[in-house]
Amino acid sequence: MRNRTDLADNKINLYFLAGVATAPTFMEDFGRELADRLRESGRDVAHAELLFPYGDWSRKLLHQLLEMRNDLYPLRPAKLAPIGGRLAAEKVAASYAGGLALLIGHSGGGVAAVQAAELLSRAGTVEEPLLRVVQIGSPKCPVPAALRERTLYIRSKRDPASLLGSWGGIERGTFGQPWWNARKHAPSGQDWLPIIGKHADYFRRKPPYVSMEGVSNLELTVSRIWRWLHERA
């Protein structure tokens, strides 16, 4: 596999965004595995950090759910800044070391990742071409046009969280008639992951979350992101 030494000094910054009520170590194995693969390929992993846009499982679940609902279904989108996205953007801004910024969010963290990427781009903290977003088992949320080619959405067919939210929007036909386009704000990269289990199982690496071929859920998830990142980097 070729190294991409032509982009931003080959640097990459990794941010792993957890969803609501998540254990503090939930994404650690996944983060280490992806970082190790990148280093082995010659990438300079300048920074890697686990973020909790809505808090971990020690914070009251109701508060996290209310914030997540606000970000997914904003009542006043023009006035109310995304809560999780804003917090994540602040964390990224404090540690970003130049090069690619890859934001990977699971569940509600995927929504926060998209919104954080938009805020970072708008503020000029990270140049738009250097942003990458991966949503894993996330509710659907509108992806800004400038980020759609740089966003990957992956999920299991048995993941109920992916039924929440929407990519839809109103379009105008040839004669001005309105119609609903369910994919108006969808990311360009979408894929199914044949993992064993459901919403909380993307990062499992031990039986019973290992296929008959010996491939774990964690390996499936990392490999899909790795392939997409290599194609898009």
Stockholm file with secondary structure:
# STOCKHOLM 1.0

chainA/1-233         MRNRTDLADNKINLYFLAGVATAPTFMEDFGRELADRLRESGRDVAHAELLFPYGDWSRKLLHQLLEMRNDLYPLRPAKLAPIGGRLAAEKVAASYAGGLALLIGHSGGGVAAVQAAELLSRAGTVEEPLLRVVQIGSPKCPVPAALRERTLYIRSKRDPASLLGSWGGIERGTFGQPWWNARKHAPSGQDWLPIIGKHADYFRRKPPYVSMEGVSNLELTVSRIWRWLHERA
#=GR chainA/1-233 SS CCCCTTSGGGEEEEEEECCTTBCTTTTHHHHHHHHHHHHHTTCEEEEEEEECTTCBTTSCHHHHHHHHHHHHSCSSTTTSCCHHHHHHHHHHHHHCCSSEEEEEEETHHHHHHHHHHHHHHHHTSSCGGGEEEEEESCCBCCCCGGGGGGEEEEECTTCGGGGSBCCCEEEECTTSCEEEETTTTCCSEEEECCCSSSTTCTTCCSTTSBCTTSCBHHHHHHHHHHHHHHHHC
#=GC SS_cons         CCCCTTSGGGEEEEEEECCTTBCTTTTHHHHHHHHHHHHHTTCEEEEEEEECTTCBTTSCHHHHHHHHHHHHSCSSTTTSCCHHHHHHHHHHHHHCCSSEEEEEEETHHHHHHHHHHHHHHHHTSSCGGGEEEEEESCCBCCCCGGGGGGEEEEECTTCGGGGSBCCCEEEECTTSCEEEETTTTCCSEEEECCCSSSTTCTTCCSTTSBCTTSCBHHHHHHHHHHHHHHHHC
//
